[in-house]
Amino acid sequence: METTLQEKIKEVMQQPNVSGVVCADMSGLCLGHKGDGSEKLAGPIAAMCEEANKLPTSQELPVIVVEAYGSNTEAKTLLIKQSDKVCTGIIKDV
């Protein structure tokens, strides 16, 4: 599984404007990260997945979008989604 996860992380990192990836289990344990994706984000990403799953939605799990704007006008977007028992956060440059 670890090799497959690392391959998927590499694949995502090659997409346009992606600057980081973090994968965590539902307990907040970091399963893998690359680029701007710090392992310190694993816990908050898992917590957001857990809370978002409580929302009344259709059968698909929700996608969380967090936009951040720094003092140096550098904008980033964090996209978070759970699939199976893995929460994935993708950091994109805007």
Biopython code that builds the backbone (N, CA, C, O; Angstrom):
import numpy as np
from Bio.PDB.StructureBuilder import StructureBuilder

atoms = [
    (1, "MET", "N", (0.823, -1.196, 0.000)),
    (1, "MET", "CA", (0.000, 0.000, 0.000)),
    (1, "MET", "C", (0.863, 1.254, 0.000)),
    (1, "MET", "O", (0.544, 2.234, -0.674)),
    (2, "GLU", "N", (1.966, 1.223, 0.763)),
    (2, "GLU", "CA", (2.811, 2.401, 0.877)),
    (2, "GLU", "C", (3.366, 2.828, -0.478)),
    (2, "GLU", "O", (3.394, 4.017, -0.795)),
    (3, "THR", "N", (3.806, 1.860, -1.273)),
    (3, "THR", "CA", (4.347, 2.181, -2.592)),
    (3, "THR", "C", (3.268, 2.801, -3.465)),
    (3, "THR", "O", (3.526, 3.783, -4.161)),
    (4, "THR", "N", (2.078, 2.250, -3.440)),
    (4, "THR", "CA", (0.982, 2.780, -4.244)),
    (4, "THR", "C", (0.642, 4.201, -3.806)),
    (4, "THR", "O", (0.413, 5.066, -4.652)),
    (5, "LEU", "N", (0.607, 4.455, -2.502)),
    (5, "LEU", "CA", (0.306, 5.789, -1.997)),
    (5, "LEU", "C", (1.379, 6.779, -2.436)),
    (5, "LEU", "O", (1.058, 7.884, -2.874)),
    (6, "GLN", "N", (2.631, 6.400, -2.326)),
    (6, "GLN", "CA", (3.716, 7.285, -2.745)),
    (6, "GLN", "C", (3.645, 7.574, -4.246)),
    (6, "GLN", "O", (3.930, 8.692, -4.676)),
    (7, "GLU", "N", (3.272, 6.582, -5.034)),
    (7, "GLU", "CA", (3.118, 6.787, -6.480)),
    (7, "GLU", "C", (1.987, 7.769, -6.766)),
    (7, "GLU", "O", (2.116, 8.634, -7.632)),
    (8, "LYS", "N", (0.883, 7.636, -6.040)),
    (8, "LYS", "CA", (-0.261, 8.544, -6.224)),
    (8, "LYS", "C", (0.118, 9.970, -5.821)),
    (8, "LYS", "O", (-0.267, 10.930, -6.489)),
    (9, "ILE", "N", (0.870, 10.107, -4.731)),
    (9, "ILE", "CA", (1.310, 11.438, -4.304)),
    (9, "ILE", "C", (2.181, 12.076, -5.380)),
    (9, "ILE", "O", (2.013, 13.255, -5.693)),
    (10, "LYS", "N", (3.109, 11.311, -5.949)),
    (10, "LYS", "CA", (3.954, 11.822, -7.038)),
    (10, "LYS", "C", (3.108, 12.256, -8.235)),
    (10, "LYS", "O", (3.347, 13.301, -8.840)),
    (11, "GLU", "N", (2.118, 11.432, -8.557)),
    (11, "GLU", "CA", (1.226, 11.719, -9.677)),
    (11, "GLU", "C", (0.470, 13.033, -9.458)),
    (11, "GLU", "O", (0.367, 13.849, -10.375)),
    (12, "VAL", "N", (-0.054, 13.238, -8.258)),
    (12, "VAL", "CA", (-0.786, 14.472, -7.943)),
    (12, "VAL", "C", (0.144, 15.674, -7.998)),
    (12, "VAL", "O", (-0.248, 16.737, -8.478)),
    (13, "MET", "N", (1.376, 15.519, -7.510)),
    (13, "MET", "CA", (2.332, 16.629, -7.494)),
    (13, "MET", "C", (2.683, 17.114, -8.895)),
    (13, "MET", "O", (3.135, 18.248, -9.056)),
    (14, "GLN", "N", (2.483, 16.278, -9.912)),
    (14, "GLN", "CA", (2.793, 16.653, -11.287)),
    (14, "GLN", "C", (1.670, 17.441, -11.955)),
    (14, "GLN", "O", (1.834, 17.926, -13.074)),
    (15, "GLN", "N", (0.538, 17.572, -11.281)),
    (15, "GLN", "CA", (-0.590, 18.318, -11.841)),
    (15, "GLN", "C", (-0.297, 19.821, -11.788)),
    (15, "GLN", "O", (0.460, 20.271, -10.929)),
    (16, "PRO", "N", (-0.885, 20.593, -12.691)),
    (16, "PRO", "CA", (-0.628, 22.037, -12.724)),
    (16, "PRO", "C", (-1.015, 22.724, -11.419)),
    (16, "PRO", "O", (-2.060, 22.429, -10.838)),
    (17, "ASN", "N", (-0.170, 23.634, -10.966)),
    (17, "ASN", "CA", (-0.386, 24.484, -9.790)),
    (17, "ASN", "C", (-0.386, 23.756, -8.451)),
    (17, "ASN", "O", (-0.620, 24.390, -7.422)),
    (18, "VAL", "N", (-0.134, 22.458, -8.424)),
    (18, "VAL", "CA", (-0.086, 21.730, -7.150)),
    (18, "VAL", "C", (1.284, 21.950, -6.517)),
    (18, "VAL", "O", (2.317, 21.701, -7.138)),
    (19, "SER", "N", (1.274, 22.423, -5.265)),
    (19, "SER", "CA", (2.545, 22.673, -4.576)),
    (19, "SER", "C", (2.746, 21.751, -3.376)),
    (19, "SER", "O", (3.824, 21.747, -2.781)),
    (20, "GLY", "N", (1.728, 20.970, -3.011)),
    (20, "GLY", "CA", (1.892, 20.059, -1.892)),
    (20, "GLY", "C", (0.745, 19.083, -1.747)),
    (20, "GLY", "O", (-0.364, 19.328, -2.220)),
    (21, "VAL", "N", (1.032, 17.959, -1.077)),
    (21, "VAL", "CA", (0.031, 16.918, -0.828)),
    (21, "VAL", "C", (0.274, 16.350, 0.567)),
    (21, "VAL", "O", (1.417, 16.165, 0.986)),
    (22, "VAL", "N", (-0.817, 16.076, 1.280)),
    (22, "VAL", "CA", (-0.745, 15.403, 2.589)),
    (22, "VAL", "C", (-1.824, 14.333, 2.618)),
    (22, "VAL", "O", (-2.973, 14.601, 2.267)),
    (23, "CYS", "N", (-1.467, 13.130, 3.031)),
    (23, "CYS", "CA", (-2.434, 12.050, 3.213)),
    (23, "CYS", "C", (-2.388, 11.615, 4.672)),
    (23, "CYS", "O", (-1.312, 11.437, 5.243)),
    (24, "ALA", "N", (-3.566, 11.447, 5.269)),
    (24, "ALA", "CA", (-3.666, 11.072, 6.681)),
    (24, "ALA", "C", (-4.740, 10.015, 6.853)),
    (24, "ALA", "O", (-5.682, 9.933, 6.064)),
    (25, "ASP", "N", (-4.586, 9.197, 7.907)),
    (25, "ASP", "CA", (-5.670, 8.281, 8.233)),
    (25, "ASP", "C", (-6.692, 9.041, 9.065)),
    (25, "ASP", "O", (-6.484, 10.217, 9.367)),
    (26, "MET", "N", (-7.779, 8.401, 9.439)),
    (26, "MET", "CA", (-8.860, 9.080, 10.141)),
    (26, "MET", "C", (-8.489, 9.487, 11.573)),
    (26, "MET", "O", (-9.212, 10.255, 12.209)),
    (27, "SER", "N", (-7.374, 8.975, 12.073)),
    (27, "SER", "CA", (-6.895, 9.361, 13.404)),
    (27, "SER", "C", (-5.938, 10.548, 13.347)),
    (27, "SER", "O", (-5.514, 11.056, 14.386)),
    (28, "GLY", "N", (-5.596, 10.992, 12.136)),
    (28, "GLY", "CA", (-4.688, 12.121, 11.984)),
    (28, "GLY", "C", (-3.232, 11.727, 11.815)),
    (28, "GLY", "O", (-2.351, 12.587, 11.830)),
    (29, "LEU", "N", (-2.968, 10.438, 11.654)),
    (29, "LEU", "CA", (-1.604, 9.969, 11.425)),
    (29, "LEU", "C", (-1.213, 10.252, 9.979)),
    (29, "LEU", "O", (-1.939, 9.885, 9.056)),
    (30, "CYS", "N", (-0.082, 10.895, 9.780)),
    (30, "CYS", "CA", (0.379, 11.221, 8.432)),
    (30, "CYS", "C", (0.842, 9.941, 7.727)),
    (30, "CYS", "O", (1.716, 9.230, 8.222)),
    (31, "LEU", "N", (0.247, 9.663, 6.575)),
    (31, "LEU", "CA", (0.610, 8.483, 5.790)),
    (31, "LEU", "C", (1.614, 8.830, 4.704)),
    (31, "LEU", "O", (2.318, 7.956, 4.199)),
    (32, "GLY", "N", (1.679, 10.109, 4.346)),
    (32, "GLY", "CA", (2.612, 10.568, 3.322)),
    (32, "GLY", "C", (2.402, 12.036, 3.041)),
    (32, "GLY", "O", (1.292, 12.552, 3.176)),
    (33, "HIS", "N", (3.476, 12.716, 2.647)),
    (33, "HIS", "CA", (3.377, 14.131, 2.299)),
    (33, "HIS", "C", (4.510, 14.497, 1.358)),
    (33, "HIS", "O", (5.534, 13.816, 1.301)),
    (34, "LYS", "N", (4.315, 15.575, 0.625)),
    (34, "LYS", "CA", (5.330, 16.021, -0.330)),
    (34, "LYS", "C", (5.124, 17.511, -0.596)),
    (34, "LYS", "O", (4.006, 18.014, -0.484)),
    (35, "GLY", "N", (6.182, 18.202, -0.941)),
    (35, "GLY", "CA", (6.098, 19.619, -1.274)),
    (35, "GLY", "C", (5.723, 20.459, -0.065)),
    (35, "GLY", "O", (6.256, 20.252, 1.025)),
    (36, "ASP", "N", (4.812, 21.406, -0.248)),
    (36, "ASP", "CA", (4.354, 22.283, 0.835)),
    (36, "ASP", "C", (3.490, 21.546, 1.848)),
    (36, "ASP", "O", (3.123, 22.119, 2.873)),
    (37, "GLY", "N", (3.168, 20.322, 1.588)),
    (37, "GLY", "CA", (2.317, 19.545, 2.486)),
    (37, "GLY", "C", (3.098, 19.022, 3.676)),
    (37, "GLY", "O", (3.792, 18.010, 3.575)),
    (38, "SER", "N", (2.988, 19.703, 4.788)),
    (38, "SER", "CA", (3.694, 19.319, 6.015)),
    (38, "SER", "C", (2.922, 18.217, 6.743)),
    (38, "SER", "O", (1.693, 18.167, 6.695)),
    (39, "GLU", "N", (3.657, 17.344, 7.411)),
    (39, "GLU", "CA", (2.989, 16.301, 8.190)),
    (39, "GLU", "C", (2.209, 16.904, 9.349)),
    (39, "GLU", "O", (1.352, 16.231, 9.923)),
    (40, "LYS", "N", (2.482, 18.155, 9.709)),
    (40, "LYS", "CA", (1.735, 18.836, 10.772)),
    (40, "LYS", "C", (0.291, 19.107, 10.351)),
    (40, "LYS", "O", (-0.563, 19.355, 11.202)),
    (41, "LEU", "N", (0.011, 19.064, 9.057)),
    (41, "LEU", "CA", (-1.355, 19.276, 8.568)),
    (41, "LEU", "C", (-2.220, 18.020, 8.658)),
    (41, "LEU", "O", (-3.438, 18.104, 8.501)),
    (42, "ALA", "N", (-1.623, 16.876, 8.904)),
    (42, "ALA", "CA", (-2.364, 15.606, 8.892)),
    (42, "ALA", "C", (-3.513, 15.603, 9.895)),
    (42, "ALA", "O", (-4.629, 15.215, 9.550)),
    (43, "GLY", "N", (-3.259, 16.024, 11.118)),
    (43, "GLY", "CA", (-4.301, 16.042, 12.147)),
    (43, "GLY", "C", (-5.463, 16.955, 11.802)),
    (43, "GLY", "O", (-6.615, 16.523, 11.840)),
    (44, "PRO", "N", (-5.182, 18.230, 11.459)),
    (44, "PRO", "CA", (-6.277, 19.124, 11.078)),
    (44, "PRO", "C", (-7.057, 18.644, 9.846)),
    (44, "PRO", "O", (-8.275, 18.812, 9.779)),
    (45, "ILE", "N", (-6.365, 18.056, 8.885)),
    (45, "ILE", "CA", (-7.046, 17.550, 7.689)),
    (45, "ILE", "C", (-8.005, 16.419, 8.078)),
    (45, "ILE", "O", (-9.145, 16.389, 7.614)),
    (46, "ALA", "N", (-7.549, 15.491, 8.925)),
    (46, "ALA", "CA", (-8.409, 14.389, 9.361)),
    (46, "ALA", "C", (-9.609, 14.920, 10.145)),
    (46, "ALA", "O", (-10.726, 14.429, 9.985)),
    (47, "ALA", "N", (-9.374, 15.930, 10.995)),
    (47, "ALA", "CA", (-10.474, 16.506, 11.781)),
    (47, "ALA", "C", (-11.506, 17.169, 10.876)),
    (47, "ALA", "O", (-12.708, 17.047, 11.112)),
    (48, "MET", "N", (-11.042, 17.874, 9.840)),
    (48, "MET", "CA", (-11.985, 18.512, 8.905)),
    (48, "MET", "C", (-12.781, 17.471, 8.132)),
    (48, "MET", "O", (-13.972, 17.661, 7.883)),
    (49, "CYS", "N", (-12.135, 16.370, 7.749)),
    (49, "CYS", "CA", (-12.853, 15.288, 7.066)),
    (49, "CYS", "C", (-13.949, 14.735, 7.966)),
    (49, "CYS", "O", (-15.079, 14.524, 7.525)),
    (50, "GLU", "N", (-13.611, 14.504, 9.213)),
    (50, "GLU", "CA", (-14.573, 13.942, 10.164)),
    (50, "GLU", "C", (-15.775, 14.863, 10.337)),
    (50, "GLU", "O", (-16.916, 14.402, 10.335)),
    (51, "GLU", "N", (-15.526, 16.159, 10.485)),
    (51, "GLU", "CA", (-16.624, 17.112, 10.663)),
    (51, "GLU", "C", (-17.458, 17.240, 9.389)),
    (51, "GLU", "O", (-18.685, 17.305, 9.455)),
    (52, "ALA", "N", (-16.802, 17.275, 8.237)),
    (52, "ALA", "CA", (-17.527, 17.409, 6.971)),
    (52, "ALA", "C", (-18.412, 16.201, 6.708)),
    (52, "ALA", "O", (-19.467, 16.326, 6.086)),
    (53, "ASN", "N", (-17.988, 15.033, 7.176)),
    (53, "ASN", "CA", (-18.785, 13.817, 6.971)),
    (53, "ASN", "C", (-20.079, 13.831, 7.774)),
    (53, "ASN", "O", (-20.971, 13.021, 7.522)),
    (54, "LYS", "N", (-20.190, 14.732, 8.729)),
    (54, "LYS", "CA", (-21.412, 14.852, 9.527)),
    (54, "LYS", "C", (-22.475, 15.689, 8.824)),
    (54, "LYS", "O", (-23.633, 15.703, 9.243)),
    (55, "LEU", "N", (-22.089, 16.385, 7.758)),
    (55, "LEU", "CA", (-23.041, 17.226, 7.026)),
    (55, "LEU", "C", (-24.040, 16.360, 6.275)),
    (55, "LEU", "O", (-23.680, 15.311, 5.739)),
    (56, "PRO", "N", (-25.297, 16.795, 6.234)),
    (56, "PRO", "CA", (-26.281, 16.036, 5.457)),
    (56, "PRO", "C", (-26.052, 16.294, 3.960)),
    (56, "PRO", "O", (-26.333, 17.382, 3.456)),
    (57, "THR", "N", (-25.548, 15.298, 3.277)),
    (57, "THR", "CA", (-25.284, 15.433, 1.839)),
    (57, "THR", "C", (-25.849, 14.233, 1.110)),
    (57, "THR", "O", (-26.468, 13.351, 1.705)),
    (58, "SER", "N", (-25.625, 14.222, -0.171)),
    (58, "SER", "CA", (-26.002, 13.048, -0.954)),
    (58, "SER", "C", (-25.046, 11.918, -0.580)),
    (58, "SER", "O", (-24.419, 11.971, 0.478)),
    (59, "GLN", "N", (-24.929, 10.925, -1.405)),
    (59, "GLN", "CA", (-24.120, 9.767, -1.068)),
    (59, "GLN", "C", (-22.619, 10.017, -1.199)),
    (59, "GLN", "O", (-21.824, 9.243, -0.666)),
    (60, "GLU", "N", (-22.217, 11.076, -1.892)),
    (60, "GLU", "CA", (-20.789, 11.360, -2.036)),
    (60, "GLU", "C", (-20.267, 12.126, -0.841)),
    (60, "GLU", "O", (-20.961, 12.976, -0.282)),
    (61, "LEU", "N", (-19.040, 11.820, -0.451)),
    (61, "LEU", "CA", (-18.411, 12.558, 0.640)),
    (61, "LEU", "C", (-18.070, 13.967, 0.150)),
    (61, "LEU", "O", (-17.694, 14.141, -1.010)),
    (62, "PRO", "N", (-18.196, 14.966, 1.015)),
    (62, "PRO", "CA", (-17.969, 16.345, 0.594)),
    (62, "PRO", "C", (-16.493, 16.659, 0.352)),
    (62, "PRO", "O", (-15.604, 15.965, 0.846)),
    (63, "VAL", "N", (-16.258, 17.712, -0.414)),
    (63, "VAL", "CA", (-14.924, 18.263, -0.634)),
    (63, "VAL", "C", (-14.863, 19.575, 0.138)),
    (63, "VAL", "O", (-15.773, 20.399, 0.045)),
    (64, "ILE", "N", (-13.795, 19.763, 0.894)),
    (64, "ILE", "CA", (-13.604, 20.979, 1.666)),
    (64, "ILE", "C", (-12.601, 21.847, 0.921)),
    (64, "ILE", "O", (-11.562, 21.361, 0.477)),
    (65, "VAL", "N", (-12.911, 23.133, 0.785)),
    (65, "VAL", "CA", (-12.007, 24.070, 0.124)),
    (65, "VAL", "C", (-11.674, 25.185, 1.102)),
    (65, "VAL", "O", (-12.565, 25.872, 1.604)),
    (66, "VAL", "N", (-10.380, 25.361, 1.369)),
    (66, "VAL", "CA", (-9.904, 26.423, 2.246)),
    (66, "VAL", "C", (-8.995, 27.318, 1.420)),
    (66, "VAL", "O", (-8.025, 26.851, 0.823)),
    (67, "GLU", "N", (-9.313, 28.611, 1.390)),
    (67, "GLU", "CA", (-8.479, 29.568, 0.665)),
    (67, "GLU", "C", (-7.715, 30.414, 1.665)),
    (67, "GLU", "O", (-8.277, 30.854, 2.668)),
    (68, "ALA", "N", (-6.433, 30.643, 1.397)),
    (68, "ALA", "CA", (-5.596, 31.441, 2.293)),
    (68, "ALA", "C", (-4.820, 32.456, 1.467)),
    (68, "ALA", "O", (-4.304, 32.154, 0.392)),
    (69, "TYR", "N", (-4.756, 33.655, 1.996)),
    (69, "TYR", "CA", (-4.023, 34.734, 1.347)),
    (69, "TYR", "C", (-2.996, 35.264, 2.326)),
    (69, "TYR", "O", (-3.355, 35.736, 3.405)),
    (70, "GLY", "N", (-1.720, 35.192, 1.964)),
    (70, "GLY", "CA", (-0.652, 35.649, 2.838)),
    (70, "GLY", "C", (-0.374, 37.129, 2.685)),
    (70, "GLY", "O", (-0.925, 37.801, 1.813)),
    (71, "SER", "N", (0.491, 37.618, 3.547)),
    (71, "SER", "CA", (0.833, 39.039, 3.519)),
    (71, "SER", "C", (1.619, 39.403, 2.260)),
    (71, "SER", "O", (1.632, 40.563, 1.847)),
    (72, "ASN", "N", (2.266, 38.425, 1.660)),
    (72, "ASN", "CA", (3.014, 38.693, 0.428)),
    (72, "ASN", "C", (2.151, 38.441, -0.812)),
    (72, "ASN", "O", (2.682, 38.208, -1.898)),
    (73, "THR", "N", (0.851, 38.487, -0.660)),
    (73, "THR", "CA", (-0.163, 38.306, -1.711)),
    (73, "THR", "C", (-0.096, 36.935, -2.396)),
    (73, "THR", "O", (-0.676, 36.747, -3.466)),
    (74, "GLU", "N", (0.604, 35.990, -1.787)),
    (74, "GLU", "CA", (0.643, 34.641, -2.334)),
    (74, "GLU", "C", (-0.595, 33.892, -1.870)),
    (74, "GLU", "O", (-0.785, 33.693, -0.671)),
    (75, "ALA", "N", (-1.424, 33.482, -2.791)),
    (75, "ALA", "CA", (-2.672, 32.803, -2.451)),
    (75, "ALA", "C", (-2.508, 31.293, -2.631)),
    (75, "ALA", "O", (-1.882, 30.827, -3.583)),
    (76, "LYS", "N", (-3.077, 30.555, -1.706)),
    (76, "LYS", "CA", (-3.053, 29.091, -1.756)),
    (76, "LYS", "C", (-4.465, 28.575, -1.518)),
    (76, "LYS", "O", (-5.258, 29.204, -0.817)),
    (77, "THR", "N", (-4.767, 27.435, -2.104)),
    (77, "THR", "CA", (-6.036, 26.756, -1.871)),
    (77, "THR", "C", (-5.719, 25.352, -1.382)),
    (77, "THR", "O", (-4.863, 24.663, -1.937)),
    (78, "LEU", "N", (-6.424, 24.939, -0.331)),
    (78, "LEU", "CA", (-6.286, 23.589, 0.205)),
    (78, "LEU", "C", (-7.585, 22.850, -0.081)),
    (78, "LEU", "O", (-8.651, 23.247, 0.390)),
    (79, "LEU", "N", (-7.491, 21.783, -0.849)),
    (79, "LEU", "CA", (-8.643, 20.939, -1.173)),
    (79, "LEU", "C", (-8.533, 19.662, -0.347)),
    (79, "LEU", "O", (-7.499, 18.994, -0.374)),
    (80, "ILE", "N", (-9.586, 19.320, 0.383)),
    (80, "ILE", "CA", (-9.559, 18.158, 1.269)),
    (80, "ILE", "C", (-10.723, 17.241, 0.943)),
    (80, "ILE", "O", (-11.863, 17.683, 0.804)),
    (81, "LYS", "N", (-10.415, 15.950, 0.823)),
    (81, "LYS", "CA", (-11.469, 14.959, 0.581)),
    (81, "LYS", "C", (-11.060, 13.630, 1.172)),
    (81, "LYS", "O", (-9.882, 13.271, 1.187)),
    (82, "GLN", "N", (-12.056, 12.903, 1.660)),
    (82, "GLN", "CA", (-11.828, 11.563, 2.185)),
    (82, "GLN", "C", (-12.220, 10.542, 1.134)),
    (82, "GLN", "O", (-13.252, 10.678, 0.476)),
    (83, "SER", "N", (-11.393, 9.522, 0.982)),
    (83, "SER", "CA", (-11.765, 8.369, 0.156)),
    (83, "SER", "C", (-11.354, 7.131, 0.946)),
    (83, "SER", "O", (-10.223, 7.030, 1.421)),
    (84, "ASP", "N", (-12.265, 6.212, 1.076)),
    (84, "ASP", "CA", (-12.070, 5.054, 1.949)),
    (84, "ASP", "C", (-11.733, 5.563, 3.352)),
    (84, "ASP", "O", (-12.528, 6.292, 3.945)),
    (85, "LYS", "N", (-10.600, 5.202, 3.877)),
    (85, "LYS", "CA", (-10.196, 5.624, 5.226)),
    (85, "LYS", "C", (-9.006, 6.585, 5.180)),
    (85, "LYS", "O", (-8.292, 6.737, 6.171)),
    (86, "VAL", "N", (-8.791, 7.237, 4.026)),
    (86, "VAL", "CA", (-7.673, 8.167, 3.859)),
    (86, "VAL", "C", (-8.205, 9.557, 3.528)),
    (86, "VAL", "O", (-9.018, 9.726, 2.620)),
    (87, "CYS", "N", (-7.734, 10.541, 4.277)),
    (87, "CYS", "CA", (-8.061, 11.945, 3.999)),
    (87, "CYS", "C", (-6.884, 12.538, 3.238)),
    (87, "CYS", "O", (-5.733, 12.392, 3.649)),
    (88, "THR", "N", (-7.175, 13.203, 2.135)),
    (88, "THR", "CA", (-6.126, 13.784, 1.313)),
    (88, "THR", "C", (-6.306, 15.282, 1.229)),
    (88, "THR", "O", (-7.407, 15.778, 0.986)),
    (89, "GLY", "N", (-5.216, 15.997, 1.432)),
    (89, "GLY", "CA", (-5.204, 17.446, 1.276)),
    (89, "GLY", "C", (-4.262, 17.798, 0.135)),
    (89, "GLY", "O", (-3.107, 17.373, 0.111)),
    (90, "ILE", "N", (-4.768, 18.577, -0.807)),
    (90, "ILE", "CA", (-3.955, 19.014, -1.952)),
    (90, "ILE", "C", (-3.835, 20.532, -1.874)),
    (90, "ILE", "O", (-4.839, 21.242, -1.829)),
    (91, "ILE", "N", (-2.603, 21.020, -1.859)),
    (91, "ILE", "CA", (-2.333, 22.447, -1.783)),
    (91, "ILE", "C", (-2.017, 22.935, -3.195)),
    (91, "ILE", "O", (-1.132, 22.415, -3.873)),
    (92, "LYS", "N", (-2.776, 23.957, -3.615)),
    (92, "LYS", "CA", (-2.593, 24.511, -4.957)),
    (92, "LYS", "C", (-2.262, 26.001, -4.865)),
    (92, "LYS", "O", (-2.787, 26.715, -4.011)),
    (93, "ASP", "N", (-1.391, 26.450, -5.749)),
    (93, "ASP", "CA", (-1.123, 27.871, -5.892)),
    (93, "ASP", "C", (-2.241, 28.479, -6.731)),
    (93, "ASP", "O", (-2.649, 27.909, -7.743)),
    (94, "VAL", "N", (-2.729, 29.632, -6.306)),
    (94, "VAL", "CA", (-3.816, 30.277, -7.035)),
    (94, "VAL", "C", (-3.234, 31.242, -8.045)),
    (94, "VAL", "O", (-3.979, 31.898, -8.773)),
]
sb = StructureBuilder()
sb.init_structure("model")
sb.init_model(0)
sb.init_chain("A")
sb.init_seg("    ")
for serial, (resi, resn, name, xyz) in enumerate(atoms, 1):
    if name == "N":
        sb.init_residue(resn, " ", resi, " ")
    sb.init_atom(name, np.array(xyz, "f"), 0.0, 1.0, " ", f" {name:<3s}", serial, name[0])
structure = sb.get_structure()
